[in-house]
């Protein structure tokens, strides 16, 4: 059988999974590729480091030049995280005549135009299924399988770490700190989880999906984002009382040539597929104008799910499918963006608002007056009675929860700010978006 020599740069968690699939299941990959994907080299920083895979003698090396200078190695899985040296290594690989498969979403979100332009100029290609949602084949589905559609809406849980934390807070009543510690113990969260919990990771992935689905040229830094690191189980309880769950949602919706993009903790109606995604799973809801509603659910991270996507990309590159698609799609080209981003203040949405207020006459009138001045209409209100055993019921703050009808983001933010300035409001207010069924583009 024909042999295609491949290499791996970076044999960490995902890289070791890729090596295992190539070495232990070569017959499987050969059946799908029509050729053997032969692991020729694996570049690492330390050959003595213990790894969860056994590599044949002579495969491990610390010298990238052994890959760059070998003309028989045609496909390389670049599995180094971060921006540098990943960017430099990818450029070196492309210039050496290699096609590259990567799982590095931060690299693509930051340097996609430069890297893709360079690959095109050299007649090479870049495959990146594993960069978004791990084992879920969302890149191929949006860019190829749904090519007869205009995607009109996309909502996703794109970060498994955040979803694990939120699920534990919601399902078991854990505090944020306790849920984070458990996520770190299980290996779902890094020692520094900032990019996961502050919404950065999800925003980077959303920028990639927005480019594929809508032709948007958007910097991930320009996507409005709020993380889960300030979530309180109190709001989980109120959300449940209202019939919702809270999830960190990456949101995109197309109306004409205007595109809404945001990442934030969001209330989703119980029973909706996204609301029921548990633990460290990812899920993506997609609406196409021809196909209608689609839902993708699966492991969004981890060694073997991500390795599955990497090896699938390596097969597609080796047999020639990806090079054809890469040339046709012209991803991150210099073509003008097909859509314009809706300014953050203009983003429409419904809102959950929680305030701490003094339990005295006239409080509700003051709050509703401000909401009315900002053109926010109230959908429902919850105010529980104060503690009957308290000796100071009149001065004891009570929690007031307001659900609004749809209004612009800017108006909702201004209203909350004004309300928190009232003398009858104490503490910090909470505001979250509410996800309704995606509307088709008009």
JOKAFEN-V219492 format. One line per field, one symbol per residue. psi: psi as a letter, one per 30 degrees, with the letter a starting at -180 (. if undefined). burial: # if it has 24 or more other C-alpha atoms within 12 Angstrom, else .. A space follows every 10 residues. Layout:
BEGIN
psi->???
burial->???
END
This chain:
BEGIN
psi->kkkjkllkjj ibeeeeeeee eeefheeeee eefglkjjje kjklejffkk lhkjklkfek lgjfffeefj ffjfkkjjhk laekgeeeee eeeefggkkk klgjeeeeee geeeeeeeee ffgllkkhef fkgcfkheee eefdfgfflj kfkkkljgje eeeeeeeeee egglleeeee eeeeefgfkl ejgefefgfe eeeeeeeeee eeefgkjkkf ffkkkkagfg kkfefeeeee efgllkljkk kkkkjbgkkk klklkkkkkk fkeefgklbg llkkkkkkfe fbklkkkakf aleeeeeeee eeeeeeeefg eeeeeeeefh khaglkkflk kkkeffklll kkkkljlkil kfeeeeefee eefghkkkel kkjllljffk fheffkklkk kkkllklkee eeeeeeeeef fkffklaklk kllkklkkkl k.
burial->...####### ########## ###..#..## ..#.###### ####...... ..#.#...## #..#.###.. .######### ##...##.## ########## ########## ########## ...####### ########## ###..#...# ########## ########## #..###..## .##....##. ..#.###### ########## ########## #.######## #########. .#.####### #####..### #########. ..######## #########. ..######## ########## ########## .##.###.## ###.....#. ##....#### #########. ..##.###.# #..#.###.. ###....... ......#### #########. ###.###### .#.###..## ######.##. ..
END
